[in-house]
Amino acid sequence: MCLAVPGKVLSVNERDGTLMSEVDFGGVHKDVCLQYIPDVAVGDYVVVHVGFAIQRLDEESALRTLAEFEHLGVLKEEFGDGFALAAKQAGVDNPEAPQPGANTDATAPGATVDDQEAKS
């Protein structure tokens, strides 16, 4: 499913001649193209579809929609681990998940930030 999701503009900058932004979707931050609504400012709420801000939205509507999406699990589906979701839906183990007995050394090459934070 591909939804238009509201988010709060955290920054606005130009990247390679394209107006871009970091947008907060209830704690998940993503890069978003602002070319369709170039007069957006930091703090504005926008509706984003496939990486493009397509409409401005008032804060109350944005927060209400985000809360409903969170309640329905839509944010996890839209922004979560796609491999884990697909594996769960298929009823198989996630091939990306750490395997039992695998090296769990948080300082090992390939360790994630989460591994390192869990160790400390």
C-alpha positions, 0 to 999 in steps of 0.5 A, a space after each residue: 500500500 502506498 499512502 500520502 502521509 502527513 509530516 512536519 518539515 524539519 529542514 529545507 535545503 537545496 540539493 543538486 538544484 532540487 528543493 529538499 527537506 527532512 520531514 518527521 513522520 511521527 518520529 521517522 525522518 525521511 528526505 522529501 522533495 519540495 518542488 511541488 510546494 517550494 514556499 514551505 517553511 520549517 515547522 509547516 506540515 505537509 502531505 507526502 506521497 512517494 517522497 514528494 510533498 504534495 500539499 500543505 496541511 494544518 497541524 491539528 489535521 496532521 497530528 490527528 491523521 498521524 495518531 490514527 495511522 499509528 493506531 492502525 499500524 499504518 506507520 509501521 507498514 509504511 516506514 518499517 522494515 519491509 523485509 520483516 513485514 514481507 517475511 511475516 506476511 509470507 509466514 517465513 523467517 526474516 532472512 535479514 534478522 540475526 540468526 541464533 548463535 550469530 556473532 552479536 559483538 556490537 563492535 564487530 564489522 557490520 554492527 548497527 547503531 542499535 547493536 552498539 547502543 544495546 551494548 552500552 
